């Protein structure tokens, strides 16, 4: 059973103190990270589409659909 020492108010104060210690990234860093993720997702989607198309062609050839 959880200890009631301190209670929820002290817990929330501790959470607030920890959040204040957090170093948040700058807007520029966030934009660069979003752009990098978008490029990687687009490359991944393109490669997945190409491989899907190629596998489809191979399956049509093998099964003579």
Secondary structure, 3 states (H helix, E strand, C coil): CCCCCCHHHHHHHHHHHHHHHCCCCCHHHHHHHHHHHHHHHHHHHHHHHHHHHHHHHHHHHHHCC
